Amino acid sequence: MKISHKLLVSFVGISLLTNVVGAVAIAQSQKIAQTLAIAEAEHVAQVIATSITHDAYYDKKSISIERSDELQHYTNLLHDLQKRDIVVVNRQKLILADAVPENVGTIFEHDQGNEIQQTIQDGKVRTFLEKSVDYPQGIKLIVVTLKGEQNQVDGAVILEWSSLYDNAIAQAKPTMIAIALTSFGCLILALILGLQISSSIAKPLQLVTEVAQQATQESNFDLQAPVTTKDETGILATAFNNLIERVKTLLAEKEQRSTELQEALTELHNTQLQLIQTEKMSSLGQLVAGVAHEINNPVNFIHGNITHLDRYTQDLLKLVRVYQTHYPNPPETLQATLDEVEFDFLSQDAMKVLQSIKVGTGRIREIVLSLRNFSRLDESEFKTVDIHEGIESTLLILQHRLKGKPQSPGIEVVKDYSQLPLVECYPGQLNQVFMNLLANAIDVLEESARQPQPRKISISTQLTADNCVQIAIADNGSGIPEAVRGRIFDPFFTTKPIGKGTGLGLFISYQIITQKHHGKIWCDSKISEGVKIVIEIPVHQPKTTLS
């Protein structure tokens, strides 16, 4: 039950209790009036009985029917004086005198409870209600004994006391009306006070309750309870508003801390991924550098001695030709040996073999140099480099995947290099980005090996107006659907088959470009037209990067 209803019910209950008290007071007033009327009637009846007895026995005469005329005359006289009915009966209830003369000589039978006979027997005063044809509503009667000279009971006097009762009630009526009006006024006042107090207390409390429920359900802590009074309810509303403000502040602080913790956790997770990938690339770089170093020494030895071997071979062939000039007719055994070794073919093919060896060792030296450039372990971590060298080194490492195979044609690499300045960067990490992007492009083209058009990777570079280097690597594969295009730089997201991709390549590339080089990387793609990844980094890094 609402507090307003409780207050209203309480006040109504109090007012009803007041009405009950008023009703009891009215009933008590009526009872008092009746008691007073009975007492007065008894007094009058006793006086009348005493007078009748005195007059009857004054001359030593008894009360009997024979003296009814005198008694009737006395009764009429008393009736005229008292203005009420008087009946005198003997012990047998025979009417000796009556305000209605016709009833004299008859038996009084209107006491349904035989009150007259009981009073004659025990002498106690009794009242009863007489109902007759003349008095259908009934009249109130009181009966007292009529005693003789020796105090014997000779009969009874029956006196009407309705008028006495009516007079008593009439006198008590103003008091009863005042009590009734007071009770009714208390009821009205209680209702008014109940409504006013419930309105002044319950309504502000209800408003505070509604605001509290709405704030809880909607999580809207901008709500404020209206402060309409300066009493306790107003103080409560103000305190509630302060509480909401405090809760709002605490929730904002909690949300901010949660956001900071989430960002810190994400950054830690990304850092762990970068450390893992960096460690892998570092191990790969060390392995590549070690292999390049081990290959470089014997290849340099071979490549350096090829020049001497070429000169020695030419000298020997020259010596043989000089011998042929001086000895045009060699012995038969020597001629047989010359024919067996095919000296003319040997002299021509030996030079070709040496030239091929020289070209091969030169190619190996270029590969070793590209490996060393890719690993960058012999250079400082941050330096100024030629971007094109990093791209070419990466392409050289991936050369075996670009060549054609019996089951699939090769992949053509189209280069559109612009003249670029040297760029401040982390070369090893930037080469890692080139490796990830080119490897992804090759993977896409290998998956679409049956496409009719030739497979092609396009690499273009240019210098933008805001002094940034822009590198675009595009393929003509199947493209990326628009629904997943926005997620390709998310960690662990990949469109490759299970077991072929980890979803870290593009994520690590994004981190390297945006965080380490303060650049941008984005993707442009159309279905069936391929994918283009664009990288843009400033030529000169901010001072914070250098520090």
Beta strands, then each sheet from edge to edge (+ up, - down):
strand 1: 86-90
strand 2: 95-98
strand 3: 126-130
strand 4: 139-147
strand 5: 153-160
strand 6: 383-385
strand 7: 412-416
strand 8: 423-425
strand 9: 456-463
strand 10: 468-475
strand 11: 520-526
strand 12: 530-538
sheet 1: 2+ 1- 5+ 4- 3+
sheet 2: 6+ 8-
sheet 3: 7+ 9+ 10- 12+ 11-
end
